[in-house]
């Protein structure tokens, strides 16, 4: 597992799904990744010094919930809505090319301009 928080795991999982990972696997990774990593386990242990078993309970419950959600999605998800619109994604290189054509400036561009392209 990556030691990343729940905010940082979203673009990672999104990119993996766009590269071909099944959605149900991505959702399991999205749910379990932020909880089942050493940094969060250490923080949980620090937060509950009286009850160190809380680390085990929290990790085990996260694993069970993520597994159940993955199994449910495996049997129920027929259409992958997360991959729709992929043909409209603009890569970094395409953004630079479009910006340089529009402004005549090469080799640098403000990132905000790619949002509206």
N, C-alpha and C positions, 0 to 999 in steps of 0.2 A: 504494500500500500504506500501511496505517496503521503508524506507528512504535510498535508495541506488542509486549510480550513474549508468550511462549506461554501464559501464564496469563490475560492480559487479552483474548486473541483468542477464547477459548472462548465467553464470553457474547455477544460481538459476532456471531460466526458463528451461534450458537444463535438469536439474535433474528432474524438475516437469514433463516435457514432457516424459522423460524416465520412470517415475513412473505412466504414464497413462493419464496425462492431455492432452486434444486435442490440436493439433498444433495451430488452430485458436485462442484458448484462450491464449495459450502461446505467440503468436505474439501480441495480444492486450496488455497483461501484459508487454511484452518487449518494446512496443512503449510508453505506457502510464505511466508505473511505474516510470521511471526517472523524468518525468515532473510533474506528479500529486503526489507530496509529499510535506510536509510542509517545508522541508529544501530548496528545489528549489523555492517554492513560496516565501519564505522569501528573498532568494537571488534575485529573479526577482523584488520584491518590493524595495529592496535596490538599484538595478541597475537602476530602473526607478522611482525615487522619484517624478518627475514632473508629470508623468502619472501613477498613481497607478492602473488604470483600465487595464494596460498591464498584470497584474497577472491574471485577469479574462480572458482576451483574449487568453493568452498563454495556460492556463489550459483548456479552452473550446475548442480551436482549436486542442490541443493534444488529448482530449477526442473524438472529432469528427473524426479525422484522424484514431485513433486507432480502433474506432468502425467500420468505413467504411472498413478498411483493414481486420478486423475480419470477417465481413459479406462476403466480397469478398472471403476470404480464406475458409469460411464455405461452400460456394456454388461451389467453383472451385477445392479445394484440395481434390483429391481422394486417392493419395498415400502419406504416411507420410515418406518422405525421411529423416527426422531428427531422426527417430527411426532405420534406417538401420545401421547395424554394431553393434548394442547393444550387440549381443551375443559375441563380441570380447572384450568387456570391461573387464579390470582386476581390481578386487577390491583390497583394501588395504591389506586385509588378504592374498589374493593370491600372491600379490607382495612380502610380507614378506616371505611366504613359498618358492616361487621360488628363492628369493635371498639367503635364508638360505641354500637351497639345493645346489645352485651353489657355494657358498663360504664357507659353513660350519659355518658361523657366525650366531648366533641367537640373537633375541631381539633388533637388531638395523640394520639399513640399510640406505644408502644414497638414497634419493627420486629420484635422477637422474637416478638410475638404473631401475626404473619402466618404464621409457619412452621407453626403447628399448626392453622390454620383450614382 
